Amino acid sequence: MLETLRNIVQEVNAAEGLNDALEIIVKRVRDAMGTEVCSVYMRDEHSGRLVFRATEGLNALQIGEASLAPGEGLVGLVASREEPVNLEDAESHPRFQLLKGLGEESFHAFLGVPIIHQRDVLGVLVIQQAKRRRFDESEEAFLVTMSAQLAGVIAHARVTGAVQEELRAGAGGPARINGIAGAPGVAIGTAVVVSPVADLFAVPRKPAVSRRDELRAFKAALAAVRTDIEAVSENLRGEMSPEDHALFDVYLGILGDSAIGGEVARLIKAGQWAQGALSEVMIRHIRHFERMEHSYLRERAVDVKDLGTRVLAYLQDEAKKELKSYPEQTILVGEELTASALGEVPRERLVGLISVRGSGNSHVAILARAMGVPTVMGAVDLPYTRLQDREVVIDGYNGIVHLNPLPEVRARFQALADQDKAVSRDLESLRDLPCETLDGHRLPLWVNTGLMADVTRSLEQGAEGVGLYRTEVPFLLRDRFPSEEEQRQIYREQLEAFAPRPVTMRTLDIGGDKALPYFPIAEDNPFLGWRGIRVTLDHPEIFLAQVRAMIKANAGLGNLRILLPMISNIAELEEAMALIHRGHREIVQEGTDVTLPPIGVMVEVPSAVYQARALARRADFLSVGSNDLTQYLLAVDRNNSRVADLYHSFHPAVLQALCAVVEAGQAEGKPVSICGELAGDPLAAVLLLAMGYEVLSMNATALPRVKKTLRSITRADACALLAEVMLLEHSAAVLQRLQRLMTERGLQQFVHAPVA
């Protein structure tokens, strides 16, 4: 049965649209199960009725005509109960309802199972038989399995059908595709689909006629791609931080004689033609990276594929194409968007991004947040190949893509987009004003820098310091560990750029979703494995080189703070602090006069919450990492689209943990800050103010909104609100109360609830 199931799913996957998919399902399921009837009822999104959409064994003339109201008949019972209904004699059931003209009078045995995708009942899959019998457990289990396997395929086909209908008739039904919020904002524009111009996986293997000619062609293709990448790099120079921009140097390095380029050349010299040699080498590297557990290495597979495809395009003489035109409001769409694809679009025309694959940690999502471009990642149900030149709406706040939206929905999104622009203009005047409540309480706003940040943009937004500088960036963009001196120069640039403002540098935080290409960490459960401080304490030579570089870079400036990630117990903190003190002593003994910087602990695992006071007693400050803390408290991977809706920053447990950390820090007289997305949410900032956080650190683009919100309330009001929401037991209730506050204070423009 497993092979049958796999074959049916593959066949349905290849269907052109919903109707074709449903026809395949009813025919193949009926044959596989040896029944006389198989039918599919699909729920209409507008009326909610269950419409007879496909059948093998009943009257096909009733397809699209016959339907049942919600909860009506046995089919309605299956949908409302969201579980199978298995009956020996269907007509004897009190909920049985005969649909005239369907021709089911002679069929007595009935088994219906719901088709559910992401908690949404799409329809009901039904099999029937004339013989009065109850379908056995194995048959019911198979149909349930089939329905579960096909739900995602049907959801994708339904969206594809809506797009096809719109292309044919100009009035397709609306479709909503859920993904992952990559970068906040609303965008309405024209889709420009990015797709590979050549297929590395379709290149035949054959010997070279002339090895010299093949090698010459390959080198010419490499030179052309290098020129393209250099042009893209130059186009993005003003939009990216130096660390981000160094990614293009990595691309160029991959093509070098000592890397992949050299491997291809050797195969050509051994007798393969250029295209075959390129394909063999690139596929080997792509599959190697794709098998990795860690998201960063998987993202590198995308980069390798992108480079290989570009070289192959030149080899196939397909690069002599007309320059791609980009409309005024371009929304770039692709299966796996890359930084180089993003760089090809003129910045003034790019308004949004949609990637079928990828997460909030993808290079493109990180860059989009820094550039302020609304983005949705992981839109797995999106029929992206059919969207060229179609109007698309992006809700980057909630990670949703809307196709063929109803006029009133489109108008609401346009109003939101216009509102965002107006708010951005209004907020510019706040840059030089302090973040101070109406009753005079000061709350400094700092920024998170590294992969997602541009120093200039941060300072332009009025940042008062850096609450989190991700030092793993120089490590991620190299093919080896950077030397102590290389690190010192990088850290010095950051410290000088913000001086005299404080800069909090987190020590190397790899593992989990951040693995180094030259230091892979293969684990079944990387988020609960060897990551953060655990790695660097096991490799004191790496840790010492880094903290020595930081301390040296701080000479004459005095604005460095060192932050230790993933501390889960006191022993780790004491061991790390001993190494930092040792590094400082060595530097002083070498003749450099520099003071020991403040040392802080990042609170991002539950154990650190419960030991926060003991940690604060030993450290100089605490800094809550809201993203990981929420993820670990709720056991939810927010980059997984299947469970991302369970990631609730306002979950009562999260709020209680945040309060506990502040109370622990205050009890020991140590300052407590918070970094991450929660700190950059205007609604959350009100609660964080009341809790007693002394610094909020966020993405630079979020800073003006948070400042505007906090300047519109009193701390006393915030404390009263906190007392109220701490009694609530549902995150939805907390969110609703915060939204009501924003509306009362005239800040409703900062509330971005989902738009239907």
Disulfide bonds with the S-S distance in Angstrom:
none
